């Protein structure tokens, strides 16, 4: 799998170099792309961390809302954040 990913990255890089259309500032554009990719990876890690925290908090309160089909942890947390204690309903 890793070999496939490396081959695909090289293929995409080669195609991008040929299709970019300009030859100047390639180092600057490469840096910008690397920084954007790092930001995306950082944000994805933060999302994962928040979702883990949401799951842990939902486990603590043991709300019945998570038993409803189609209601995942994030949706359940959103609903509970809006309505408060579900036992009022």
N, C-alpha and C positions, 0 to 999 in steps of 0.2 A: 504494500500500500504506500509506504514512504517513497519507494522508488518511482511509483506512478505519479505521486504528487510532485516530486523533484522534476521529472520529465515534463509534466504539465506546466510547472512554473517556468522552466527554461523555454518551452514552446511559446508561452504567452509573452515572456520577456522579449524573445526574438521578434515576434510579430509586432509588439508595441514599438520596438526600436525602428522598424521599417515603416510603421504607419503614423508616426507622430507628426510628420510633416515639417518639422523644423529641426535644425541641427545645433543651434546655440542653446545654452542654458540647460542642457540635458542633466548635468550634475545637480543643478538647483531643483529641477523638476523631480529628479530621483529622490533627493532629500525630502522634498515636500511630500511625495507619495509615501516614503518610509515613515515620516512623522504622522501622517494621517492614518496609516495602518496601525502604528503603535497606539494612537488615540482610540481607534476602534477596538483594538484588543483590550485596552485598559477599561473602556466603557463596558465591554462585554463581561469582563471580570467583575466589575462593580454590579452589573445586573445580576450575575450569578450569586454574588454575595448577598445582595438584597433579597433575592428569591429564597436563599437558604435561611435567612433571618425570618422571613415571612412564614416559611414552613415551620420553623422552630416555635414561633409565637402561636401559630394556629394549633400546633400540637399541645401547647400548654393550656390553651383555653378550651380545647376539645369541643368546638362548636359543631352543631349538627348541620350547618350549612354546607360543609364539605362533603356530605353524603348525597347531595343533590347531583344527579348525573349532569355532566357538562360544566360543573362549577369546580374550577381548579383552585389552587392555593392563592394565586394572585387575584383572581376574580372574587374569591371569598373574602380576602382581606379588604378589597375595595368596597364590597358591599357592607361588611361589618364596620368599616371606617365611616361609612355614610349613615348607617342606621343605628349603630351602637349594639346594644345587647339584643340578640335575635329572639330571646325568650319573651320579649315584649309583644311579639306577634303571634 
